[in-house]
């Protein structure tokens, strides 16, 4: 049997095959988490399959302090997302639309938090807070997360603003729209995909962060810190339940956003 047809087919579909393999590689850990959320281990460690059970789903807060740490992480992620998105959007517009001294230096500095190892930033922020006499806890974590997420929001929004056609805003002004009307009805809707992408990225980074949080949390325990602490003594099945729920919510949000975007595109074509 000749291998030439198979080789031709593989060469023709190599990009699709590589993309599907990469997607499977990324999703596999999430599948394992979902499967083990229905496990009922004999001991403390949920590392080997024992038998099917929905007990953890019936009582996701059955582990002491877990839902409290989850609530705290969600609060910090929410406010960090708001702060980083507002500040990052303003910075992105300023860097793209205005010319001022040190603009190039600021453009370079924006990328430092993304390029710098997290442990270095965490230690630097801890030193700053201690020298200021700040009490480590909710507020120090929130400030640290806003500073960490800011660069990612600026990068996402800046890319969107740079691709905007300035003639659309000029047309709005020619139609006697004021600066506020132009911004709300033309600029903001066009920039909203970049702002939304930056906000989602900031939320995910804040909720998931461990290193910076661990340095600046004091006695406060967020969900990633709770997971790390639990892993030393045993991994409750409820952790897999929360992870599965977060994954499902993320998939639903992304799918809904893609559906809305496609619907708008089809409406525009019609």
N, C-alpha and C positions, 0 to 999 in steps of 0.2 A: 504493500500500500504506500502510495507516494505521500510524502510529508509536505509537498509544496502547497496544496490547497489550505492545509492547516496553518502553515507559516504565513501565507498571504492573509488569511482571516485574522490571525493574531496581529500582524503588522497593521492591518486596516482598522482594527478595533483596540489598538494598544492603549490609546488615551482613555477610552471608556473603561477598559479593564483596570488600568492603573488607578483611575479615580474611584472605582467601586472597591478595589482592594484597600485603598487609603481610608475610604469611608468606613469599611468594615473594621479596620484597625482602630479607628477612633471610637466607634460605637461599642466595640467588644467589652471594654470595662464597664460601660453603662448596662449592658445586657447582664453581665455577671452580678452587678449590684441589684438589678431587678429580680433576678432569679433567687439570690440569697435573701431577699426581703421576705420571701415565702418559706424560708427554712426555719426549722425548730431544732437548734443544736442541743446536744446533751450537756455540754459544759458552758463555759463562759465565752469561748472563742467561736465566732461564726465563720470559720475558714473551710469547713468541709460539709458537704451536703448530708443531711441526716434523714429528714422527712418533711413532707409538705405541710404547711400550716399557715393560717391567716391570722394568728393571734397577734402578731406585731402590728398588722394593719388595723385590727380592732382597737388596739390601745397604743398608738404611736408615742404617747407621752408617758408610757409606763416606766421609763427610766428617769430617775430623779435628776432634776435640773436640766434635762436635755431640751425640753421645749422652752424653758427660760432662756437658755443660751441661744436657741434658734431665734426666738423673738428679738433678743438683743442684736443679733447679727443682721436681721432684717431691718431693724430700725436704723442701725448704723449705715447699712448699705443704701437705704432709702435717702437719708439725709446727705450722705456723701455723694450720692448720684445727683441730687438737687444742687448742692453746692458746686461740685465739679462741672456739671453741665452749664450752669449759669455763668460761672467764671470762665470756663473753657470756651464757650460760645463767644463771649465778649472779646476774649484774647484773640481768638481766631479771626473775627471780623476786623479787629484792630491791626493785626499783622498783615492781612490781605488788602484792606481798603486804604490804609493810611501809611504815609511815609514820615518817619521820625528818627531821631538819633538813637543809636544802639538797637535798631530794628533787627539787624543781622545777628547781633550778639544774643538777643532775646530768642530769635528763631533757633539758634544753636542750643541755648540753655533749656529750651522746651523739651529737647530730646534726652537730656541728662537723666531724668528719673527712669526713663525706659531703658537706657543703656547701663545705668548703674546697678550693681548687685543689690538686691533688696536688703541684705543684711547690713550693708554699709549705710543705706538710707535709714534703716531702723535704728542703728546705733547712733547716728547723727541726730535724729529726732529725739531719741531718749536723752542724749546729752543736752540738747536745747531745752527740753522740758524740765530736766532736773536743775539746770542753771537758772531757769526762770522761777523755780519753786512751785511748778504746777503739780497738782495731785494727779497721778496716773489713774486713768479710768475711761469712762465713756467719752468725754470731751477730747482727751488726748488721742484716743483711737480715731475719733471722727476727723480731727484736724489732720492727722497723719494720712488717713485714707483719702481725704480731699486732695492733699498735696500729691499723693501717689497717682490718683486717677486723673488729675488735671491734664497731664501731658497726653494721655490717650484721647481725651475728649477734644483737645485742641487739634490734634492730628486728624481726627475723623471729620470735624467740622471744617477745618481749613481746606481739606481736599475738596469738600463739597462747594465751599464758597468760591474757590479758585476756578471751578468749572462753570460757575453761573455766568449767564450772558448779561452784561450790564445794560444792553439795549432794552431789556424788559423793564427795568426800573426807570430808564429814561422815558420809555413810552408811558408808564404810569404817571410820571411827572408832567409829561406833555398833556395828559388828560386831566390835569389840575388836581392830582392826588398830592396831599401833603406828605411830609417825611414820615409821619406815624402811619398814615394809610398805606403808603408805599411799602413800608417795612412789614406791616401786618398782613397785607393782602398779596404782596408779590415776593418780597425777599424771604420772609419767614417760611411760607409754604414750600418754596424751592429748596431752602436750606434744611427743612425739617428732616429729610432722610438721614443726612449727616449728623444732625443733632440727636436723632433717635438712636442711631448706631453708636454714637459716643456715650449716650446715657446707658444703653444696655450693656456696653462694655464696662463702663464704670461700675454698674451694679454688680456684674459678675465678678469683677476683680475685687471689689470691696467685700462682698459676701464670702469669697473664697480665700481671702488673704489670711496667712498664718504668721509669717515671719515678722512683718512690721507690727502686727497686732500683739504678738507675743512679747515684743520688746517694750511696748508702750501701754499695755493693758493694766498693769498693776495686779490687783486681785480680781479684776473683771474677767469673766470667762465667756468668750464668743463660741459659736458653734464649731468652727474649725479647731479651736483650742480644746473644746469638750471632746471632739472626736480623737484628737491626739492623746489626751489624757485617758480616755476610755481604752484606747488600743494597748495601753500599758497593763491594764487589768483584765481586759476582755472586751470584745466588740459586740455591743448589743445589736440585735436584729433591727431594732427601731432606727438605727443610723442608716441602714440600707433603705428603710421605708422612706425616710426623709429625703435621701438622695434620689430615690426613684421619683418621688413626688416633684422635686425640683426639676429633674430632667424632663418629666412630662409637661410641666408648666412652661419650661423654656421652649420645648418643641411646639406647643400650642401657640405661644406668642409669636415665634418666628413664622409658623405656618399662616397664622392670621395676618401678620404683616405682609407676607408675600401675596396672599390672596387679595388683600386690599389694594396693594400696588398693581397687581395684574388687572384688577377690576377698573382702577382709574385709568390705566393705560388703554384698555379696550374702550372705555367711555370716551377718551380723548380721540381715539382713532375714528369712532363712530361720529 
